[in-house]
Amino acid sequence: MNLKIACSVMACLCASISLSSAAESAGLDVLIAAAKTAHPAVVAAREKWRAAQCRTAQSRSWDQPKLTLEYWGVPEGSLNISDAPEKMYGINQVLPFPGKIRARSSGAAQAEVAAQWEYAATVADVAAQIKNAYAEYYYAVRSVHIYAAAADIMNNISAVAESRYATGTVAQSDLLRTQIETEKMHAMLLTARQEKGAIAVQLQILSGSAEPVIEEPPLLDTAAPLLSWEQVQQHLASGNPALGKASADMAGAQFSRRSAVLAYYPDLDITVKRKTLNGEWAGSDIMVGVILPLWYGKQSALYAESGHALTAAAAEKSAIERQVTAAAKQVLTQLSSTRQLAELYAGSIVPKSRTVLNITQTAFIAGRANVADLLEAVRSYTDFSLAQEQYRVQYLKYLAELERSMGAGI
């Protein structure tokens, strides 16, 4: 699985599936961009990836050569090595059996790819956390508006009830009920405002952004068409970080297996020396040796270890494929049902409850409805309005989870 290909898929995916108009607003973009730059978990994953890149470069090199300087025939009793009549200058280099360096560097390159996928997974996880917190912030903002509207309605009802109580057409108990309900709505409004401020601070801390969170997020849109299950599967195969890392780990295990086989083959040891005799160059010596892996217990254990590691990597990849597929299928199902509920509330339940409230409020003012009916209508409209926003927020969270699983938004 190629991460560069996955990144291009992510870009295409953003055009076909988006969180919503709110999720693409500047407020959320700024928060996620700040987290990608400065979030500690992202920084740690990015530096681990860079460290893996350095290890890949190291793995391509031969072992360090050894330079030697020898003094032969130092006179007995002398401490001056320059008195030695014969001096030798040499260099020694071990040449690994052909294929060993390539197998080792290929394994390190796969470890680098795995670290890159871990970085992508960390970025996706942090982005999903911010999107979830942003969804909660959106709900708090909408709650403020809903409770403010309900408080205004209750203020009007309370004023009418007080006027009618003065004329003796409303009982004192009904007046007290309207006053209690009005105070309750103001208390809920105060709570919603406090929650909005608290979540805004959490968002800034989570993202590390110095910019204040957007005051009024745009309304969430749940009408965008969803991807089919076949399309989701395609994106999972190319963009899921867990699957990408599992594939890289399996490829790395295959190269480790190759290295274990090559460990049975000998390496070449070459030494070249130049010597002087009484200050004059006196020829060169060339020595060629073979490093034989005679103690096969080490190689056998290494080969057995690589086999177990390869089997484990294949099994882990298969398990992750099943887990990721099942989770994505569940999220897609939840996403579809949540969108239907959000559209049902937006298109039918909330408008109808608003109509009932208007009719009941008009009837109450005209003296044709009692306080209990009116209060029930206010509560129903408020509860249905909040439920509509809850489904919209849940839709946003499910969509963020699906994006994270498919690798979009990274």
N, C-alpha and C positions, 0 to 999 in steps of 0.2 A: 504494500500500500504506500503510495507516494504522497507525502504531506503537501508538496507544492500543488499537485493535482487537487488534493482536498481543499486547499485554500481557494483555488479557482472555482471549485464547486460551491464553496461557501458564498463567494461573491454572487454567483448565479442564483443561489438559494435565497439570498436576501431580496432579490427582485420578485421571487415567486411566493415567498412566505415571510411575513413580517409580524412583529409583535402587535403593532397597531400604529395609528398615527401618533399616539401618545408615546409609544415606546421608541419611536424614531425622532421624538422631539429633541430640541437642543439640550434640555435639562438632563435627560437620561444619557444622551451621547457624551456630554461633558463628564458625567460621573463615571461612566465606563472607561472613557479615555484616560481619566486621571488614575483609575485603578490599574489599568494596563501598564502604566508608567511607574507607579510608586507603591502599589500594594505589596506588602512584605512577602506574601506567598508567591506572587508573580515574579518579584525580583529574585527570590530564592530559586524558583524553577528555571528562570532565564539564565542565572549564573551556573546552575548545574548543567544546563545544556551547553553553555560555552566551555565549561570544564571538560565535558565529553568530547567537544570538538578538538580540544588540545590533546586529549588522550588518543584520538584518531591519528593526529599528526605524529605523535610519538611512536605509535605502533608501526608506522611505515619505515622506521629507521633500523639499520643494523645495530648490533651491540657496539659499544664504544671501542675504538682501536686502542691498543696498548703500545706506548712508546717506551723503549728501553735504552739505557746507556750503561755499558759494561767496561770495566777496567780490568785488564788481564795482566798478570805478572807483576803486581806491585812488589817492589823489593822488600825483603824481610826486614822488619824493624822500622820501615818508613811509614810516615803518616800522610805523605803527600801523594795523592792518587795520580797527580800529573806525571809522576815518575814511572807510571806503568808503561811499558813499551808497546802494549797492544790495547787499543780501544775499539769498542764496537758500538755502532748506533743502529737500532732496529725498530721495526714497527710490526705489530702482530694484529691480525684481523680474523675473526671467525665469520665464515660465510655460511649462512643457513642453507639447508637443502632447498632446492627450488620449490616454490609454492608455500613455504612456511610463512614468509613475511606477508604474502598476499592473503593467506587464510587468516592470519592474525589481524591484519589491518581491516579486512572485510568484516570480521567480527566486531572490531572496535567501531567501525562505521555504522553497523546496525545498532550498537549501544548508543551511538550519537543520535540516530533516528528515534530510538526509544525515548531518549531524554527530550528530544524535540516534541514528541507526542505528549510527554508528561507536562511540558510547558504549555502546550495547547490545551490540555485538559485543565490545568490550573487556571488559565485565563478564562476558559469557558465556565468553570465553576464559580469564579469570582464574579463574572458577568451575570451569571444566573442568580447569585445571591443579591446583587444590586438590583436586578430586575424584580426579584421578589419583594425586596424592601421598597422599591419604587411603587410596586402595585399596592402595598400596604399604605404608602403615603398617599397614593391616588384615592384610595378608599377613605382615608381620613379627611382629605379635602372635600370629597363628595359628601361625606357625612356632615361636615360643617354646613354645606349648602342645604342639605335636606333638613337638618335640625333647625337651621335658621329660618327656613320657609315654614316649618311646622310651628316654630315659636311665634312667628308673625301671625299665623292663622289663629293660634291659641290666644294671642293678645287681643285680636279682634273679637273672638268668641267670648273671652272674659269680659271685654268691655260691653258687649251686648247683654251678657248675663247680668252684669251689675246694673245696667239700665233697666232691664226687665225685673230684676229683683226689687228695685226701688218702686216699681209700679205694682209689685205683688204678683206678677205673672210667672216668676221663677222662684222655686223654693230655695231656702238657704243652703240646703245640702247640695243642690245642683250648682249653686254659685261656688261653693267650696270645692266641689269636684273640678270645675273649670279652672279655678285658681291653682289647685294642686297640679293639674295636668299642664298648665302654663309654666309653673315653676319647674316641673319635671323636664319639659322640653328645653328650658333655659339651662338646666343643669347638664343635660345631655349635650347641648351645644358647647358648653364650657369644657366638658370632658373631651369632645371631639377636637376642639382647638388645641387643647393641651397635648393630645395624642399626635396631632399633626406636627406640632413643634418638636416633640420628642423624636418622631420618626425622621424628620428632616435632619436633626443633629446626627442620628444614627447613620443616615445615608452619607453625610459628609465624612464621618469618621471611617465608615466602611470603604469609601472610594478614595479618601485622601484628598478630595477636591477642596480648594479654598473658595470656590464659587458657591454662593447660596443656592439651595435647591429651588427650582422653578416654583413660583408661588401658585400658579393656576395651571396644572397639567391639562392638556386638551382631553376631550372626552374620548374614552376608549371605543374603538370600532371593532365589532365582532363579525362584520359582514364579509371580510376577505375570504376568498375560497381557500379551502384546505388542500394540502397535498394528498394524493391517493396513497394507499399502503405500499403499492409498488414503488412509487417515487420515494417514499420514506426509506424503504429498504435499500434503494440505490444510494441514497445519501448516507445511510448508516455504514454501508460497506466501504465508502470512500472517505468519510469524514469523522467517524466516531473515534475520539482519542484513545479510548480503552482498547478498541479493536486494532487501531493503528500500532499501539505499543505492543500488543500481543503478537502481531505479525512480525514486528521488528525483533522481539525477543526470540521468536521461533527461528527467524532467519539467522540471528546471532548464534543460537544453539546449533544450527546446522554447520556454521563455519567453525564453531568450537569442536564439533565432531570431526570435521576435516583436519583441524589442527592436531587432534588426538591421534589420528591415523598417521599424520606426517611426523609425529614425535618418535615413531619407530625408525625413521630414516636418519642417516648420519649427517653431521655437519662437517664442513671443511675448515681446517685451521692453518692459516698461511702466515709465515714469518719471513721477513726480508731484513737482512743485516748488512751493513757496510762496516769495514774495519780498517784501522790504520795501524802500521807497524813502524815504530820509531819516527812518527810524524809523517809518514808517507802512506797514501792509500794503498791497501794491500788486497783488494778484492772484495767480493760480496759473498754472503751465504744466503741460501734460500731453503727454507724448511717447510714442508707440506705435511700436515697431519690430518687425521680423521678422528672426529669425536664420535665414538661408537656408543649407542644407547644399549649397553649390554645388560644392565640390570632392569629387566623387563617388568618387574613388579610395579615400578612407578608408571610406566607407559600403560600397562594393563589397567591399573586403577584409574588412570586419566581417561582411557578409552571407555571404561565402564561408566564412569561419572558423566561423560559427555552423552552417552546413550540415555541414561536416566534423565538428564537435564533436557534432552531433546523431546523425550516422551512427555515429560511434565509440561514443557512449553506448548506442545501440540494440544494436550488435554486442556490446559488453561485457556488457550485460544478458543477451543470449541465451547468451553463453559461460558466464556465472556460473550461469544456470539449468541448463545441461547439467552443469556441474561439480558443483553442489550436489546435483542429482538423482542423478547417478551415485555420488557419495560416500555419500549417504544410503542408496541401495539396497545398496551393498556393506556398509555398517555394519549394516544391518538383517539381511542374510544372515549376517554373522559373529555377530551377536548371537543369532540363532536357533540356529545350530550350537553356539556356545559354551554356551548354556543347556542344550542337549541333553546335551553332554558333562558339564557340571557335575551335572546330574540323574542321569546314568548312574553317575558316580563316587559320588555321595551315596547313591543308591538300591541300587546293586549291587556295584560294584568294591570300595569301601572296606569295607562291611560283610562281604563275603565274605573279603577279605584279613584282616580282624580275626578272623573265625572260624577261618581257617587258622592264624593266629598262636596263638590260644588252644588249638587242637587240638595243634599242634606243641609248644607250651610244656608242655602237660600230658603229652604223650608223652615229652618230654625228661626231665621230672622223674621219670617212671616208668621211664626207661631204654629207651624204645622208639624214640627219635629221636636223631640225632646232632647235634653242634654246628653243622655246616654247614647243615643243614636249618633249624634254629632261627634262625640268623643271617640266612639268606635270607628267612625269614618276617618277621623284624623289619624288614629293609630294605624289603621289598615293601610292608608296611603303612605304613611311614613315607613312602616315595616316593609311594604312592597317595594318602595323606592330604594330602601337600603338593600333588600334582597337582590334587586336588579344589579346594583353596583357590586355586590358580593359575587354574583355570577360572572360579571365582567372581569373582576379582579382575578377570580379563579381561572377564567379563560386565559388571561394574560400569564398566569403562573404556569399553567399547563403548556402553553405555547413556548414559554421560555425554557421549560424543561425539554421539550421536543427539539428546540433549536440547539440546546446544549448537547443533547444526545447525537444529533446529526452533525455537530461541528460548526453550525452556522453562528455568525456573530462574533467569531474569534478575531 
